[in-house]
Amino acid sequence: MNKLKEFRPTKSFLVCIDSDGCVFDSMELKHKECFIPATVNIWNLQGISKYVRETSEFVNLYSKTRGMNRFPALVRTFKLLKKRPEVQERHVEIPDLSVLEDWINKTPDLSEEGLKAYIDTLSNPNPVLAQSLAWSVEVNTNIEHVVRGVVPFPYVRESLAEIKEVADIAIVSSTPYEAIVREWSEQGLTTYVDIVAGQEQGTKAQCIASLAEHYDNHKIIMIGDAQSDKKSADDNHVNFYPIIPNNEVYSWKNLYDSAFKTFVSNAYDNENNKYYIAFKKVLIDEPHWLSI
């Protein structure tokens, strides 16, 4: 299910769907109970755990970088932490992640395996890279231990059944492949899925590009809950339907009731539909603490 190059379509339409925060109400669980504890522990930030939590939640849940790959999100979190007066007053050193950022800027593979492979090529790797890898491993261990029994949002199952009648379905996510398959299988949803593209297969834009070779662009739509999902769709000149954070049930109900029918009838308006207009208002640019 994860071999993009071997994929062959069975329908004329393609629906790409993100997973965390889009199909499953798992974003808050994963970040608050898995990512943030690993960040505090691995990077020895116990003295400012309150601000680590607040800053990480802003970056990964409530701002326009929601849904960003874990490694760039970690870099952004630490950059924001360094600027916070509360952190500076406590004299807690925030690690310099410039070597990780250098890898991010040049790698085609923003995955845990990609980072490990890069470290293995270095004769004397910077310890920050090993610490970043250890952080990612602990995040995945936490997710495996903590995340279970997370059900899909209402109207997801009904929507997938409706979509499957006329379209191929691809999961396109920055979540590791193994976690995607485990979580979808647990809820019996993999029966609807034709292919899974996790973080190991490339960025969302790259995965969509590979799949898009088999379809007309106007017959492809990306369903997601983050601005990065919209950008990945835009980069490939395909449609986008938003699952609005904190209004996910409304979003899925409207997809099931009308939006998907509009898409397959070639009448879907990417930029001016009411769902996207509402979506743009939810995620913010600046953290609230800057206005205090």
N, C-alpha and C positions, 0 to 999 in steps of 0.2 A: 504493500500500500504506500510505500514511500519512494518508489522509483519513478521520479518525474520523467526521465528520458524515455522510459518504456511505456508511459501512459498513452492510451488510445481512447478517444471519446466514444461514447455510445449514444449521445444525444447531441442536438444542435446548440443547446444552451449550456452554460457553465455558471454555477454559483459557488463562489469561494467564501468560506466562513471562518472567521476567527474563533477562538475557543474561550479562553479565560475572559470573564467579564462580558462576553457576548452571548455564548450559549449557556455557560455556567456562571452562577453567582459566586465565583471563587476568587475574584481579584482581591477583595479585602481580606479574606481568609489567608491567601497565600502571602500577601505582602505584610500583613500585620503579625501573623503567627509564624511565618517561615523565613521570608527575606530579611525583615528588620532584626529579629533575634540573631540571625547569622551575621548581619552587619555589625551589630554591637559586640558580639563575641569575637569574631575573627579579627576585627580591626581595633579591639581594645578601647571601645568608646563608651564604657559603662558610665563614666563621669558626666556624659552629656546625652544619655540614652533618650531623655525626653525630646531633645532637639533633633536627634537622629531620627526618631520615630516621626516627628512632625514634618521634617524636611523630606524624608523618604516617601511619606504618604502624599505630600504635595506633588513630588516629581512623578510618582508612579500611578496615582489614583485620581487626583483632582486637577491636574494642570494639562496643558495641551501636549505634554510629553507622555501622557498615559499610554501604556502599551509599548513603550520603547523597550528595545532589547536590554537585558539586565546589565550588561557591561557599560554601555554608554549612560544608562540611568544611574549606575553607581558613581561614575565620574561626575555627572551633573549634581548628584546629591552632595558629594564632597565639596564641590566648588561653592555650592550655596551655603554649606555649613561653615566654610572658612570665612565667609562674609558676615556671619551672624554675630552681633555684639555679645550675645549671651554665651556663645562658644568661646569667643576671644577672652572674655572676662574670666572664664574658668581655666584658661591656660591649658586646654586639652589640645594636643597636636593632632591635626587632621592629616592623614597620610597624603603624600604627593603621588597622584596617580598618572603622572605625565607619561611614564613608560607604557602603562596600560592604554592610555589614550593614543599613543603612537601606534600601538598594535591595532587598535580599533580603526584608525584612519587608513590603514593599508591592507587589512585582511579582507578576503572575500568570504570568510567563514567566522561569523560572530557567535561561535558556540563554545561550550566547555571543551569539546574535543579539539576544536580549532586552536584554542589557547594552549592546550596541552601539547599539541603538535608543534606549535611555534616555540614553546619553551624548550622542547627537546632538540630544536635546531641550534640553540645557543650554547656556547661553551661556558659562559659565566653569566647566567640569567639574573636580572635584577630580582631581589627577594620579593618585591611588590607583585611581580607576575605570579610567583608561587603562592603568595597570600591571596591574590585574586582568584586563582584556581581553587584554593582551599575554601574560599568563601562560596564559590559556585557549587562545589561539591556538598558543602553543608546545607546550602539552600535546597538542593535536590533531595538530600536525606531528610530534611525537615518536611518537605512536601510529601515524600513517600510515607512518612510516619503520621502526618497530621491530616492531609487532605483525603477524605473519603466520605462517601455518602452525600456528595454535593450534587443536587438534582438540577436538571436544566430548568431554565425559566419557563413559566407557563407559555403555551403556544409554540414552543420550540419544536416539540415532537410533531405536532399537527402541521407546522410549517415545513419541516423536513419531508414529511410524507407527501405534501402537496408539491413541493419542489421536485422531488424524485420522479414524479410522473413525467416531467418534461425536460429535466436538466440533469447533467452530471454534477456531483457535489464534491468539492475539494475542501479539506480543512487546511487553511493557510495561517500559520501561527508562529510566533517567536518562542513558544513553549517547546521544550525538548520532545522529540517524537515519542519516546517511551511513555512520558506522562500523558500526552494527548490520547494515545491508544488505551492506556489504563483507565482514564477517566471516562472516555466515550464508551468503552466496552462495559464498564461498571453499570452504566445506565441503559445499555442495549441500543445505543445510537449508531454503532459502527455499521449496522446493516444498511444505513442510508448512504454511506460514504464510499466514494470511488477511489479516492487517493488522499493520503495524509502528507502534508509538507510542514515539518517542524523546523526548528532553528538550524538543525544540521544540514538542511537542504538549501539554505541561503536565506536572504532577506525576503520579506513578503513580496516586495516588488519583483525580485528575481524569480520567485516561485510562480507568481502570476504570469510573468513574461514567458516562462517555459510552457505553462499550460495554455496560454493564449495563442500559441502557434497553431492550435487545432480548431479555433473558433473565429467567427466574426466578432470584432470588438464590441459591437452594440449588443451582442448576445451573451456578454459576460458581466457579472455583477459581483462586487465584493461586499460582504456584510461584516461590519465591525463596529467596535465601540470606542475607537481612538482616532485622533487626527492622522496618525501614522498609517492607518488603514485607508483613509481617504487619499493620502499622498501616494500610497502604493497603487491604488486604483488610477489616480490621475497620471502617474508615471507611465502607465500602460494604456491610457486612453480608454478605460473601461468604466462601467457604472459603479456607483457606491450607494449602499443603503446603511444608515446609521442605527445602531442600537444605542439609545440615549442613556448614559449613566444615570442611575436613580429613577429611570423611567423605562426600564427594560421590558416590562410586561406590555405597556402601551405600544412600544416599538414592535415587538413580535406580533401582537394582535393585529396591528395595522399592516404588517407585512403579509400576514395570513389572509386578512380580509380583503386587502385591495392593492398594496404596493407591488407584490409579486406579479399579480395579474397585469398591472400597468407595465411592468418591465417586459414580460413576454409578449405583450401587444405592441412593443416598440414605442410606447408613449411616455416612458419614464424620463423625468427632467432632473438631472443630477443636482443642479445648483439651486433651483428655485422651488423644490418641493418643501412642504411644511416640516417634514421630518428633519431634513438637513438644516433648515433655518433654526429649528429648536436645538439641534445638536450643537451648533456653533456657539450658542449662548451658554452652554453648560460648563465647558472646560476653560480655565482661566490662564492668563499669561504670567502674572506676578503673584508671588506668595503673599498671604494676608499680613504676615508679620512686618512687611515693608511699610504698611500704612499705619502701624501702631505708633 
